[in-house]
C-alpha cells in the first residue's frame, strides 16, 4: 500500500508542474539516461546536472532518475541483449539474475580497453537503448502533458 501511495504522490507532483510540456518531457528523458549506464548510485544527481545543462525541468529530471534507479538490472540486461544483437555476438548475460552492477561495471570498463567483448556489447547496447528510449519517452511524455494532463491529474486524485 505504501508504494502505490508514493507512486501516486510522485505522479501528482509531476503532472502539477507548471512548466511547459517540452521542458517536462525533456527533463524526464534526460533523467532516465544515467540509468542505462553504471553510475554507482549517482544517477539522480547526474540527472539534475544534465537537466541544468540542457535547461530542462529539474523536478521531472529527478523523477526520471528516481524511476530508473530500481529498474537498472532490466536496463543493463537490455544493453547486453541489444549490443549482442547489433554486433552479432553472443552475450554472456542471458538472464536477469546474471546482471550484477559490479559485473556490468567491470565488463564495461574492461571493454573500453578492448580486452573484453562484454564491455563492447554493453556500451553498444547502451548507446542504442539511450537513443531509442529517449526519443520514445520524450514524445510519450510530451503528448501526455500536452493533451491529457488535466484528465490524468483528475483520475489520479
C-alpha positions in Angstrom: 0.0 0.0 0.0 2.8 2.4 0.8 4.5 2.0 -2.6 1.3 2.8 -4.5 0.7 5.8 -2.4 4.2 7.0 -3.1 3.8 6.4 -6.8 0.5 8.3 -6.8 2.1 11.2 -4.9 5.0 11.4 -7.4 2.7 11.3 -10.4 0.6 14.1 -8.9 3.7 16.2 -8.3 4.9 15.5 -11.9 1.5 16.4 -13.5 1.1 19.5 -11.4 4.3 21.1 -12.7 3.7 24.5 -14.2 6.5 24.1 -16.8 5.6 23.7 -20.4 5.3 20.2 -21.9 8.6 20.4 -23.8 10.7 21.1 -20.7 8.9 18.4 -18.6 9.3 15.8 -21.4 13.0 16.8 -21.9 13.6 16.6 -18.1 12.1 13.2 -17.7 14.0 12.0 -20.8 17.3 13.4 -19.5 16.6 12.0 -16.1 16.4 8.4 -17.4 19.6 8.5 -19.4 22.0 7.8 -16.5 20.1 4.7 -15.5 21.3 2.9 -18.7 25.0 3.1 -17.6 26.8 2.3 -14.4 26.7 5.5 -12.3 27.4 4.0 -8.8 24.2 5.3 -7.4 24.7 8.9 -8.6 22.0 8.6 -11.4 19.5 11.1 -9.8 22.3 13.6 -9.1 23.6 13.2 -12.7 20.1 13.7 -13.9 19.8 17.0 -12.2 23.2 18.1 -13.6 22.2 17.1 -17.2 18.8 18.9 -16.8 20.6 22.0 -15.7 23.0 21.7 -18.6 20.2 21.5 -21.3 17.8 23.8 -19.4 15.2 21.1 -18.8 12.8 20.8 -15.9 14.8 19.7 -12.9 11.9 18.2 -11.0 11.0 15.9 -13.9 14.6 15.0 -14.4 14.9 14.0 -10.8 11.7 11.9 -11.2 13.2 10.3 -14.3 16.4 9.5 -12.3 14.4 8.0 -9.4 12.3 5.9 -11.8 15.4 4.5 -13.4 17.1 3.6 -10.2 15.1 0.4 -9.3 14.9 -0.9 -12.8 18.7 -0.7 -13.7 19.1 -4.5 -13.8 16.5 -4.7 -16.6 18.1 -1.8 -18.4 21.6 -3.4 -18.1 20.2 -6.8 -19.4 18.7 -4.9 -22.4 22.1 -3.3 -23.0 23.7 -6.7 -23.3 20.9 -8.1 -25.4 20.8 -5.2 -27.9 24.6 -5.0 -28.1 24.8 -8.7 -28.9 22.1 -8.4 -31.5 23.7 -5.4 -33.2 27.3 -6.8 -33.1 26.1 -10.3 -33.9 27.9 -11.7 -30.8 26.6 -13.9 -28.1 26.3 -12.2 -24.7 27.5 -13.8 -21.5 24.5 -12.4 -19.8 21.2 -14.1 -20.7 19.0 -13.8 -17.5 18.1 -11.0 -15.2 19.6 -13.0 -12.3 23.0 -12.8 -14.0 23.0 -9.0 -14.1 25.2 -7.6 -11.4 26.1 -3.9 -11.0 29.7 -4.7 -10.2 30.0 -7.2 -13.1 28.4 -4.8 -15.6 30.8 -2.1 -14.4 33.8 -4.4 -14.6 32.9 -5.7 -18.1 32.2 -2.2 -19.3 35.4 -0.6 -18.2 37.5 -3.6 -19.3 35.7 -3.5 -22.6 36.8 0.1 -23.2 40.4 -1.1 -23.0 39.5 -3.6 -25.7 40.3 -6.8 -23.9 36.8 -7.9 -23.0 34.0 -8.2 -25.6 31.2 -7.9 -22.9 32.0 -4.3 -22.4 31.8 -3.5 -26.1 28.4 -5.3 -26.2 27.2 -3.4 -23.1 28.3 0.1 -24.4 26.9 -0.5 -27.9 23.6 -1.7 -26.4 23.6 1.3 -24.0 24.1 3.8 -26.8 21.3 2.4 -28.9 19.0 2.0 -26.0 19.6 5.5 -24.8 18.8 6.9 -28.3 15.7 4.9 -28.8 14.3 5.2 -25.3 15.0 9.0 -25.2 13.0 9.5 -28.4 10.1 7.4 -27.2 10.0 8.8 -23.7 10.2 12.4 -24.9 7.3 12.0 -27.3 5.1 9.9 -25.0 5.6 12.4 -22.1 5.1 15.4 -24.3 1.8 14.0 -25.7 0.6 13.1 -22.2 1.4 16.6 -20.9 0.2 18.5 -23.9 -3.1 16.6 -24.4 -4.1 14.6 -21.3 -2.5 16.5 -18.3 -5.8 17.6 -16.7 -7.6 14.3 -17.3 -4.7 12.3 -15.9 -4.5 14.6 -12.9 -8.2 14.2 -12.2 -8.0 10.4 -12.5 -5.0 10.2 -10.1 -6.7 12.1 -7.4 
